[in-house]
Amino acid sequence: MVKKQCCCPITGIVIGVIVVVISLIVEFVIVPYVFKENLELNNSSMQYNNWYRPEVPISMQWYIFNLTNADDVVNHGAKPSFVQLGPYTYREYRWKTHLKWDSDKGTVRYKNLRWWVFEPNKSAGSEDDLIWSINLPLVTVAESLRYESLLIQEGFALFAKLNSEGLYRKYTMKELIWGYHDPMMTAAMSLLPDMFYTDFVGVYAGKNYTDDGVWTVSTGEKDITTVGQTVAYNGTKYLNFWSSQYANMVNGTDGTVGKPGITKDEQFYMFVPDLCRSLYGVYSEEEKTSEGITLYRFSPDANEMKNATGNPDNAGFCTPPGNCLLGDGMMNLTVCQMLDHFNIPVMASLPHFLYADPRYLEKVEGLHPVESEHKTDIALEPRTGIVMRVAKRLQINMYLRAVEYIDFMKDAPEMVFPVAWLNESAVIDGQNQDVFLSLMQLMNVANILCYVMYACGGLSMIGCSAYLTCYCVKTKSSGTGEREPLLGSQKSGGSLSVPVKEQSEEET
């Protein structure tokens, strides 16, 4: 009887230990394995298809700033006034091509082929809509020749007068964004083919049906927290456009993949080839989806958009080096945007000069920054890093100032001229969301099961240990006379000797 009373709680303790060990294996081995297998970039993971050839619909919406008072600006020095047109919506397609896997390093190298198809039913206008804007090639060439010899300047001034349409010109929406054959550039090609080798000009000219460079990213095989992180771009970890190592660093993902396990204190880095630099977002708020999934939202940090005075880290982006005269919220991309041999004086900002120095808004009429509509916003599930919603917003501007050697540019105002802004967005759709929800439910069930098993195993060990402790205390306090020996037997000469109870005098 005593043996049974001891064995039962000991068995319970052993079972409790086994249950807890199994829970630990599930939580720290099996769940992380399933987690890693689904998030890693390989052709059998859940994340792979949406990375390789995204099935989630991606939209690019263009909003154009139409100059409404070009004559008054030219003839009377009026402040440029704009009306925003759009959106002009395009379906964006991305295919990874030329994939080369390196399992030893845990990386994959590829090209990202992109193309866009106009969607009239989702647009507020036609690609044939007429728009007044700045003369892109004229301003580019005129600014590039600013420090050339007087002979070259006068030659181009005459050439521009004969072939150019003036400082401002009329485009169709399609011409302004996707390109057109400019008459001035066509004439220049025929005269100076070594200097001018294309006449096709536009904000996104030549980008449709092309790739945006050679990416090398982590597959997450070696460390799942690095999945999608850019290891190199065009074969290097550093760019060569800027004047500091910090500015030239290639950091982050392409914005479609997040870091698994990201916290609210971390920064979300993206590398943006069109801007020739990396950007980062900081945690802004938490939200819950209709399915109860918690998302972290990341947006640009106002400090990141400050000039070198407000943020010394940005001194490396000053162009030329040491020339840090731009105000907050403006990025000078002149060194990395080219038209033939000429650097394009293009400036990037958030739409409607959001977070920018007030002086840029003061130079124009018709722009009204609204944070909720114009900031970049990325919402991701923090445990997996899966991006559930993204809206990358960017405005393209041209830097304009007077050019003394061209008559019709002598009185040009010094300003940042807004051309257009884009919203590149995607929201995880039904089918892909169902796959993601299945993974999340599996993870949640596994976690709940672990907690239940921890509780059961812990209670079993605690209860049985308490029972044994109480039993031992009770046994010790009641003495040992009738309980020794424990087996109730003694060996004597090889035979079993049973102790006989002594009779009292009354019994005899």
DOPAMI-623587 format. One record per atom (N, C-alpha, C): x, y, z; residue in three letters. Coordinates in steps of 0.2 Angstrom, whole numbers, plus 5000, padded with zeros to 4 digits. Example, Ala and Ser with C-alpha at 12.3 -4.5 7.8 and 13.67 -1.06 7.14 Angstrom:
// residues 2
506649725039ala
506249785039ala
506649845039ala
506449895035ser
506849955036ser
506450005039ser
END
This chain:
// residues 508
500449945000met
500050005000met
500450065000met
501050065004val
501450125004val
501850134998val
501950074995lys
502350084988lys
501850114983lys
501250094983lys
500850124978lys
500750204979lys
500650214986gln
500550284987gln
501150334985gln
501750304985cys
502350334983cys
502450334975cys
502250284972cys
502350274965cys
501850324961cys
501250324963cys
500750364959cys
500950434958cys
501150474963pro
501350544962pro
502050554959pro
502450504959ile
503150504956ile
502950494948ile
502550454947thr
502350444940thr
502050504937thr
501650544941gly
501350604939gly
501850654938gly
502350664942ile
502950704941ile
503250694934ile
503450624933val
503750614927val
503350634921val
502650614921ile
502250634915ile
502250714914ile
502250744920gly
502250824919gly
502850844916gly
503450814918val
504050834915val
504050824907val
503850764906ile
503750744898ile
503350794895ile
502750814897val
502350854894val
502650924893val
503050944898val
503351014898val
503951014892val
504250954892val
504850944887val
504550944880val
503950914879ile
503650914873ile
503450984871ile
503151014876ser
502951084874ser
503551134872ser
504051124876leu
504651154874leu
504951144867leu
504851074865ile
505051054858ile
504651084853ile
503951084854val
503451114850val
503651194849val
503751224855glu
503751294854glu
504451324851glu
504951284853phe
505651314851phe
505951274846phe
505651224843val
505951184838val
505451174832val
504851144833ile
504351134828ile
504051194825ile
503851244830val
503551304827val
504051344823val
504651364826pro
505151394822pro
505251364815pro
505251304815tyr
505451264809tyr
504851284804tyr
504251274806val
503651284801val
503651354799val
503851404804phe
503851474803phe
504351494798phe
504951464799lys
505551474794lys
505451444787lys
505151384787glu
504951354780glu
504451394776glu
504051434779asn
503551464776asn
503751534774asn
504251564778leu
504451634776leu
505051634772leu
505451584772glu
506051584768glu
505951594761glu
506451624757leu
506351624750leu
506651564747leu
506151514746asn
506351454742asn
505651434738asn
505751394733asn
505151384729asn
504651334732asn
504651324739ser
504151284742ser
503851324748ser
504051384749ser
503851424755ser
503151464753ser
502751484758met
502151514757met
502351584754met
502851614756gln
503051684754gln
503351684746gln
503551634744tyr
503951634738tyr
503551654732tyr
502951634731asn
502551654725asn
502451724724asn
502251754730asn
502151824730asn
502751874730asn
503351834731trp
503951874730trp
504151864723trp
504151804720tyr
504351784713tyr
503951824708tyr
503351814708arg
502851844703arg
502251864707arg
502251914710pro
501751934714pro
501051924711pro
500551894715glu
499851884713glu
499451934716glu
499751974721val
499352024724val
499352084719val
498752114718pro
498752164713pro
499152234716pro
499552254711ile
499952314713ile
499752374708ile
499552424711ser
499352484707ser
499852544708ser
499952574702met
500352634702met
499852694700met
499752744704gln
499252794702gln
499752864701gln
499652894696trp
499952954694trp
499453014695trp
499753064699tyr
499353124699tyr
499753184696tyr
499553224692ile
499853264688ile
499753344690ile
500253384691phe
500153454692phe
500053494686phe
499453514684asn
499353554678asn
499453624679asn
499953654676leu
500053734676leu
499453764673leu
499053804677thr
498553844674thr
498653914671thr
499153944673asn
499354014671asn
499954024668asn
500153984664ala
500853984660ala
500954054657ala
500454084654asp
500654144651asp
500754204656asp
500354204662asp
500454254667asp
501154244670asp
501354184671val
502054164674val
502554194669val
502554184663val
503054204658val
503054284657val
502454304656asn
502354384654asn
502354424660asn
502054404666his
501954454671his
502254424678his
502654374678gly
503054354684gly
502554324689gly
501954304687ala
501454274692ala
501754214695ala
501454204701lys
501554144705lys
501254084701lys
501654024700pro
501353974696pro
500753944700pro
500253924697ser
499653904700ser
499453834697ser
499353784701phe
499253714699phe
498553684701phe
498353644696val
497753604698val
497953524697val
497853484702gln
498053414702gln
497553374698gln
497753344693leu
497353294689leu
497553224691leu
497053184690gly
497153114691gly
496653084697gly
496753024699pro
497252974697pro
497252944690pro
497852934687tyr
497952894681tyr
498152824684tyr
497752774683thr
497952714687thr
498252664682thr
498752634684tyr
499052574680tyr
499152514685tyr
499052454682arg
499152394685arg
499952374684arg
500252364690glu
500952354689glu
501152274690glu
501552254686tyr
501752184686tyr
502552184687tyr
502652134691arg
503452124693arg
503552044692arg
504052034689trp
504351964688trp
505051964690trp
505251914694lys
505951904695lys
506251864690lys
506751884687thr
507151844681thr
507851834683thr
508151794679his
508851774679his
509051764687his
508651714690leu
508851704697leu
509451654697leu
509851674702lys
510451634704lys
510551624711lys
510451564713trp
510451544720trp
511151524723trp
511251544729asp
511951534732asp
511751504739asp
511651444740ser
511451414746ser
512051414751ser
512651424749asp
513251434754asp
513151494758asp
512951554754lys
512951614757lys
512151634759lys
511751594757gly
511051604759gly
510751664755gly
510951674749thr
510651724745thr
510451704738thr
510051754735val
509851744728val
509951804724val
510151804718arg
510251864714arg
509751864708arg
509551914706tyr
508951924701tyr
508951994698tyr
508551994693lys
508352054690lys
507552064691lys
507352124692asn
506652134694asn
506352164688asn
506052124683leu
505652154677leu
505052184679leu
504952244677arg
504252284679arg
503952314672arg
503252314672trp
502952344667trp
502252364670trp
501952414666trp
501352444668trp
500852444663trp
500152434665val
499652434660val
499052484662val
498852524658phe
498452574660phe
497752544661phe
497352564666glu
496752544668glu
496252604668glu
495852614662pro
495452674661pro
494852674666pro
494652614668asn
494052604673asn
494252624680asn
494852634681lys
495052654688lys
495452724688lys
495352754683ser
495652824682ser
495152874681ser
495352934683ala
494952994683ala
495053034676ala
495353004671gly
495553034665gly
495852994660gly
496053014654ser
496352984649ser
497052994648ser
497452944645glu
498152964644glu
498253014639glu
497653034636asp
497753094631asp
497553154634asp
497453164640asp
497253224643asp
497853274642asp
497753334641leu
498253384639leu
498453424646leu
499053434647ile
499353454653ile
499953504651ile
499953564655trp
500453614654trp
500953604660trp
501553594658ser
502153584663ser
502753614661ser
503253604664ile
503953634663ile
504253594657ile
504653624653asn
504953594647asn
505553554650asn
505553494651leu
505953444654leu
506653454651leu
506753434644pro
507353434641pro
507753504641pro
507353554640leu
507653624639leu
507953644646leu
507653634651val
507853644658val
508453604660val
508453544658thr
509053494659thr
509653514656thr
509653534649val
510253544645val
510453614647val
509953664648ala
510153734650ala
510553734657ala
510353694661glu
510653694668glu
511353664668glu
511353604663ser
512053574663ser
512553614660ser
512353664655leu
512853704651leu
512953764655leu
512753774661arg
512753834665arg
513553854666arg
513953814667tyr
514653824668tyr
515153814662tyr
514853804656glu
515253794650glu
515453854647glu
515853854642ser
516053914639ser
515553954636ser
515654024635leu
515154064632leu
514954044625leu
515454024621leu
515254004614leu
514753944614leu
514853894619ile
514353844619ile
513753864621ile
513753904626gln
513053934629gln
512653974624gln
513054014620glu
512654054615glu
512454014609glu
512853964608gly
512653914602gly
511953874604gly
511953854611phe
511353824613phe
510753864613phe
510853934615ala
510353984616ala
510053994609ala
510453994604leu
510154004597leu
509753944595leu
510053884597phe
509753824595phe
509053814598phe
509053834605ala
508453824609ala
507953874606ala
508153934604lys
507653984602lys
507353954595lys
507653924591leu
507453904585leu
507053834585leu
507153794590asn
506853724591asn
506453714597asn
506553754602ser
506153744608ser
505453774608ser
505053754612glu
504353774612glu
504253824618glu
504853844622gly
504853884627gly
504953854634gly
504953894639leu
505053864646leu
504553814648leu
503853834646tyr
503353784648tyr
503053764641tyr
502753704641arg
502453674635arg
501953624637arg
501553614632lys
500953564633lys
501153494631lys
500953454635tyr
501053374634tyr
500353344635tyr
500353284632thr
499753234634thr
500053204641thr
499553174645met
499853144651met
500353084649met
500153044644lys
500552994642lys
501253014640lys
501353074636glu
501953094634glu
502353124640glu
502053154645leu
502453184651leu
502753124655leu
502353074656ile
502553024661ile
502952974657ile
502752944651trp
503052884648trp
503552904642trp
503552964641gly
503952994636gly
503753014629gly
504053054625tyr
503953074619tyr
504553094615tyr
504553104609his
505153124605his
505153194604his
505553224608asp
505653304608asp
505953334602asp
505653384599pro
505953414593pro
506553444594pro
506653474599met
507353504601met
507853454601met
507753394605met
508253344606met
508353304599met
507853304595thr
507953274588thr
508353304584thr
508353374584ala
508753414580ala
509453414583ala
509553414590ala
510153414593ala
510553344591ala
510153294591met
510453224589met
510753224582met
510453264577ser
510653264570ser
511353304570ser
511353354574leu
511953404574leu
512553374578leu
512453354584leu
512953324588leu
512753254591leu
512853204587pro
512653134589pro
513053114594pro
513653134595asp
514153114601asp
513853134607asp
513553194607met
513353224614met
512553204615met
512153204610phe
511453194611phe
511353124607phe
511153074611tyr
511053004608tyr
510352984609tyr
509853024612thr
509153004612thr
508753064612thr
508153064609asp
507653114609asp
507053104613asp
507053044616phe
506453014620phe
506553034627phe
506053084629val
506053114636val
505353104639val
505453094646gly
504853094650gly
505053074657gly
504553084662val
504753064669val
504952994670val
504552954667tyr
504652874667tyr
504852854660tyr
505152894656ala
505352874649ala
505852814650ala
505752764646gly
506152704645gly
506152654651gly
505652664656lys
505652614662lys
505152564661lys
504652574656asn
504152514655asn
504452454652asn
504352394654tyr
504652334652tyr
505352334653tyr
505652354658thr
506352354660thr
506452334667thr
507052314669asp
507152294676asp
507552354679asp
507552354686asp
507852414689asp
508452394692asp
508852344689gly
509552334692gly
509552264694gly
510152244696val
510352174699val
510352174706val
509852134709trp
509752134716trp
510152064719trp
510452074725thr
510652014728thr
510352014735thr
509951974737val
509551974744val
509651914748val
509551914754ser
509551854758ser
508951814758ser
509051754757thr
508451704757thr
508151694764thr
508551704769gly
508351694776gly
508551624778gly
508851584774glu
509051514775glu
509551514781glu
510051564781lys
510451564787lys
510251594793lys
509751644792asp
509451684798asp
508851714795asp
508251684797ile
507651704795ile
507451784796ile
507751814801thr
507651884802thr
507951924797thr
508351904792thr
508651944787thr
508351924780thr
507751894780val
507451874774val
507251934770val
507451934763gly
507351994759gly
507752054759gly
508252054764gln
508752104765gln
509252114759gln
509352174757thr
509752174751thr
510452174753thr
510852124750val
511552114752val
511952154747val
511752164741ala
512152204736ala
511652224731ala
511752284728tyr
511452304722tyr
511852324716tyr
511752294710asn
512252294705asn
512952274707asn
512952224711gly
513552194713gly
513952224719gly
513652274722thr
514052314727thr
513552334733thr
513852334739lys
513452354745lys
513452424745lys
513852464742tyr
513852534742tyr
513752574735tyr
513352624735leu
513352664729leu
513952714728leu
513952744723asn
514452794722asn
514252864720asn
513652874722phe
513352944720phe
513452994725phe
513552974731trp
513553024737trp
514253034740trp
514253074745ser
514953094747ser
515153064754ser
514653024757ser
514852984763ser
514652914763ser
514952874767gln
514852804767gln
514152794769gln
513852834774tyr
513152824776tyr
512652834771tyr
512752884767ala
512352904761ala
512352854756ala
512952814755asn
512952774749asn
512752694751asn
512652684758met
512452614760met
511852594757met
511852534755val
511252494752val
510952454758val
510352474761asn
510052444767asn
509352424765asn
509152374769gly
508452354769gly
508152314763gly
507552304763thr
507252264757thr
506952304752thr
506552274747asp
506252324742asp
505652344744asp
505452334750gly
504852364753gly
504252314753gly
504352254750thr
503752204749thr
503852154754thr
504452154758val
504652104763val
504852134769val
504552114775gly
504752144781gly
505152094785gly
505452124791lys
505852084795lys
505452044800lys
505451974800pro
505051934805pro
505351954812pro
504851964816gly
504951984823gly
505152054824gly
504952104820ile
505152174820ile
504752204826ile
505152244830thr
504852274836thr
504652354834thr
504252384839lys
504052454838lys
504652494838lys
505252474841asp
505852514842asp
506252514836asp
506152474831glu
506652464826glu
506352504820glu
506852514815gln
506752554809gln
506652504803gln
506152524799phe
506052484793phe
506352514787phe
506952474785tyr
507352504780tyr
507052474773tyr
507152524768met
506952504761met
507552534756met
507752494751phe
508152524746phe
507752544740phe
507752604738val
507352634732val
507852654726val
507952604721pro
508352624716pro
508252684712pro
507552704711asp
507352764708asp
507652824711asp
507752824718leu
508052874722leu
508752874723leu
509052814721cys
509752804722cys
509952804729cys
509552784734arg
509752784741arg
509252734745arg
509452724751ser
508952694756ser
508652744760ser
508052724762leu
507552764766leu
507352714772leu
507152744777tyr
506852704783tyr
506252734785tyr
505752694788gly
505152714792gly
505252694799gly
504852734803val
504852724810val
504152704812val
504052664817tyr
503352644820tyr
502952704821tyr
502352704818ser
501852754819ser
501252734824ser
500952684822glu
500452654826glu
500252584825glu
499852554829glu
499652484829glu
498852484827glu
498752434823glu
498052434821glu
497852354820glu
497152344820lys
496952274820lys
496552264814lys
496652214810thr
496152194804thr
495552174806thr
495052164802ser
494352134803ser
494452064806ser
494952034804glu
495051964806glu
495451954813glu
495552014816gly
495952024822gly
496652014822gly
496952024816ile
497752024816ile
497952094818ile
498452094822thr
498852154824thr
499352174819thr
499352234817leu
499852254812leu
500152314815leu
500852324813tyr
501252384814tyr
501252424808tyr
501152494809arg
501252534803arg
501852574804arg
502252584798phe
502852614798phe
502852674793phe
503052734795ser
503052794790ser
503652824790ser
503852874786pro
504452914786pro
504552954792pro
505152954794asp
505252994800asp
505453064798asp
505153114801ala
505253184799ala
505953204800ala
506353174804asn
507053184805asn
507453164799asn
507153114796glu
507553084790glu
507453134784glu
506953174784met
506853224779met
507153294780met
507453294785lys
507753364787lys
508453374783lys
508653434782asn
509253444778asn
509853434783asn
510453444780ala
511053434784ala
511153474791ala
510753524791thr
510853564797thr
510453534803thr
509853514801gly
509353474806gly
509553404807gly
509853374802asn
510153304803asn
510753294799asn
511353294803pro
512053294800pro
512153234796pro
511753174798asp
511853114794asp
511753124786asp
511353174785asn
511153194778asn
511653234774asn
512153254777ala
512653294774ala
512953264768ala
512953194768gly
513253154762gly
512853164756gly
512153184757phe
511753184751phe
511753254748phe
512153304751cys
512153364748cys
512553364741cys
512253404736thr
512553394729thr
512653474727thr
513253484724pro
513853454725pro
514053444733pro
514553404734pro
514753394741pro
514853464745pro
514553474751gly
514653534754gly
514153584753gly
513753574747asn
513253624745asn
512553604748asn
512453624754cys
511853594758cys
511353654759cys
511153684753leu
510653744754leu
509953724753leu
509853654751leu
509153634751leu
508853634757leu
508153654758gly
507753654764gly
507553584766gly
507253574771asp
506953514774asp
506453484768asp
506453414768gly
505953384764gly
506153374757gly
506753394755met
506953394748met
507553354747met
507553304741met
508053264740met
508353284733met
508953304732asn
509253314726asn
509553254723asn
509253234717leu
509353174713leu
509753194707leu
510053254706thr
510353274700thr
510953224698thr
511353204703val
511953164702val
511753094699val
511153064700cys
510952994698cys
510452994693cys
510253054690gln
509753044685gln
510053084679gln
510053044673met
510453074667met
509953074661met
510053124657leu
509753124650leu
510353134646leu
510553084642asp
511153084638asp
511753094642asp
512153144641his
512753164645his
512553214651his
511953234651phe
511753284655phe
511353264662phe
511553294667asn
511253274674asn
510553314674asn
510053274675ile
509353304676ile
509253344683ile
509053404683pro
509053434689pro
508353414693pro
508253354695val
507653334697val
507753324705val
507153344708met
507153344715met
506553304717met
506653264723ala
506153214725ala
505853244732ala
505253234733ser
504953254739ser
504353214741ser
504053214746leu
503353184747leu
502853224744leu
502353204742pro
501753234738pro
501553304742pro
501453354738his
501253414740his
501753444745his
502353424744phe
502853454749phe
502753444756phe
502453384757leu
502353364764leu
503053364768leu
503053384774tyr
503653394779tyr
504153434776tyr
504053474770ala
504553514767ala
504653584770ala
505153614769asp
505253684771asp
504653724768asp
504353764772pro
503753804770pro
503953854763pro
504553864762arg
504753914757arg
504553874750arg
504553814750tyr
504353784743tyr
503553794742tyr
503153784747leu
502453794746leu
502353864745leu
502753914747glu
502553984746glu
502654004739glu
503053964735lys
503253984728lys
502653964723lys
502153924726val
501653894721val
500953904724val
500453894720glu
499753894723glu
499453834720glu
499053804725gly
498653744723gly
498853674726gly
499453684730leu
499653624733leu
499453624740leu
499253564743his
498953564750his
499153494753his
499653494757pro
499953434760pro
499453404765pro
499253344765val
498853314770val
499253244772val
499353244778glu
499853184780glu
499553114778glu
498853104780ser
498553044779ser
498553024771ser
498553074767glu
498453054760glu
499153054756glu
499653084759his
500253104756his
500953064759his
500853034764lys
501453004767lys
501452934765lys
502052904765thr
502152834763thr
501952794770thr
501652744768asp
501352704774asp
501452624773asp
501752594777ile
501752514776ile
501552484783ile
501052434782ala
500752404787ala
500952324787ala
501252304792leu
501552234792leu
501352194798leu
501252124798glu
501152084803glu
501852074807glu
501952094813pro
502652094816pro
502952024817pro
502551974818arg
502851914820arg
503251884813arg
502851884808thr
503051854801thr
503451904797thr
503351974798gly
503552024794gly
503252034787gly
502651994786ile
502351994780ile
501952064779ile
502152094773val
501852164772val
501052154770val
500652174774met
499952174772met
499652224768met
499952284768arg
499752344765arg
500352394764arg
500352424758val
500952464757val
500652524752val
500852584754ala
500752644749ala
501352684749ala
501752674744lys
502452714743lys
502252774739lys
502352834742arg
502152894738arg
502752944737arg
502852974732leu
503453014730leu
503253064725leu
503553124725gln
503353174721gln
504053194717gln
503953204710ile
504453224706ile
504453294704ile
504953334705asn
505053404704asn
505653424700asn
505653474697met
506153504693met
506453564697met
507053574697tyr
507353634700tyr
507453684695tyr
507153744696leu
507153794691leu
507453854693leu
507853884689arg
508153954691arg
508353994684arg
508454054685ala
508654094679ala
509254074675ala
509254074669val
509854054665val
509954114660val
510454154662glu
510654214659glu
510754214651glu
510954164649tyr
511154154642tyr
510654134637tyr
510054124640ile
509454104636ile
508854164638ile
508654194632asp
508254254633asp
507654234637asp
507254184635phe
506654164638phe
506654134645phe
507354124648met
507454094654met
507754144659met
507854204657lys
508254254661lys
507854274667lys
507154274666asp
506754294672asp
506454234675asp
506654174674ala
506354124677ala
506454124685ala
505854114688pro
505954114696pro
506354054698pro
506754064704glu
507054014707glu
506553974711glu
506453914710met
505953874713met
506053794712met
505653754716val
505653684714val
504953674711val
504953654705phe
504353654701phe
504053584701phe
503453584704pro
503053514705pro
502853484698pro
503053424696val
502853394690val
502253344691val
502353294695ala
501853244696ala
502053204703ala
501553164705trp
501753124711trp
501453054710trp
501653004713leu
501452934712leu
501252904718leu
500852854718asn
500652814724asn
500652744721asn
501152704724glu
501252634722glu
501052594728glu
500452564727ser
500152534732ser
499952464731ser
499852424736ala
499652354736ala
499252334743ala
498752294742val
498452264748val
498352194747val
498552154752ile
498552084751ile
497752064750ile
497652024745asp
496952004743asp
496751944746asp
496151924744gly
495751864747gly
496151804748gly
496351774742gln
496651714741gln
497351714745gln
497751764744asn
498351764748asn
498251774755asn
497751814757gln
497551824764gln
497351764767gln
496951724764asp
496751654767asp
497351614768asp
497851614764val
498451574765val
498851594771val
498851664771phe
499251694777phe
498851684784phe
498151684783leu
497751674789leu
497851604792leu
497951554787ser
498051484789ser
498651474793ser
499151514790leu
499851504794leu
499751534801leu
499451594801met
499351624808met
498951584813met
498351554810gln
497951514814gln
498351454817gln
498751424812leu
499151364814leu
499651384820leu
499951444819met
500451474824met
500051484831met
499451514830asn
499151524836asn
498851464840asn
498651414836val
498451354839val
499051314842val
499651324839ala
500251284842ala
500451324848ala
500351394848asn
500551424854asn
500051414860asn
499451414858ile
498951394864ile
499051324866ile
499151274862leu
499251204864leu
499851204868leu
500451244867cys
500951244871cys
500851274878cys
500451324878tyr
500251354885tyr
499851304889tyr
499351264885val
498951214889val
499351164892val
499851144887met
500251084890met
500751104895met
501051174895tyr
501451194900tyr
500951194907tyr
500351214906ala
499951224912ala
499851154915ala
499651104911cys
499451034913cys
500151004916cys
500651014912gly
501250984915gly
501551014921gly
501451084922gly
501651114928gly
501251094934gly
500551094932leu
500051074938leu
500251004940leu
500350964935ser
500450894937ser
501050884942ser
501650924940met
502250914944met
502150954951met
501751004951ile
501651044957ile
501251004962ile
500650974959gly
500250934963gly
500550874966gly
500850834962cys
501150774964cys
501750784969cys
502150844967ser
502650854972ser
502350874979ser
501850914979ala
501550934985ala
501250874989ala
500950824985tyr
500750764988tyr
501250724992tyr
501850714988leu
502450684991leu
502750714997leu
502750784996thr
503050825002thr
502550815008thr
501950815007cys
501450805013cys
501450735016cys
501550685011tyr
501550615013tyr
502150605018tyr
502750635015cys
503350625019cys
503350655026cys
503150715026val
503050745032val
502650705037val
502050685035lys
501650645039lys
501950585041lys
502350545037thr
502650485038thr
503150495044thr
503550555043lys
504050565048lys
503850585055lys
503250615055ser
502950645061ser
502650585065ser
502450525062ser
502050475065ser
502550425068ser
503150425067gly
503650375070gly
503750325065gly
504250275067thr
504450225062thr
504350155065thr
504050145071gly
503950085074gly
503650025070gly
503050045067glu
502649995063glu
502849995056glu
503250045054arg
503450045047arg
504150025045arg
504449995050glu
505149975049glu
505149895050glu
505449855046pro
505749875040pro
505149895035pro
505349935029leu
504849955024leu
504549895021leu
504849845020leu
504649785016leu
504249735021leu
504349745027gly
503949705032gly
504249635032gly
504949625031ser
505249565031ser
506049575033ser
506349515036gln
507049515038gln
507249455035gln
507949455033lys
508249395031lys
508649365037lys
508549295039ser
508949265044ser
509049195042ser
509749185041gly
509949115039gly
509649095033gly
509449135028gly
509149125022gly
508449105022gly
508149115028ser
507349095028ser
507049165030ser
506449165029leu
505949215030leu
505749215037leu
505949265042ser
505749265049ser
505249325050ser
504649295052val
504049345053val
504049365061val
504149425063pro
504149445070pro
503449425073pro
503449395079val
502849375083val
502749425088val
502149445088lys
501949495093lys
501949465100lys
502249495105glu
502249475112glu
501649475116glu
501449425119gln
500849425123gln
500849455130gln
500349485131ser
500349525138ser
500149475143ser
500249495149glu
500049445155glu
499349425155glu
498949475153glu
498249465153glu
498049405148glu
498349405142glu
498249365137glu
498449295139glu
499049285143thr
499249225145thr
498849195151thr
END
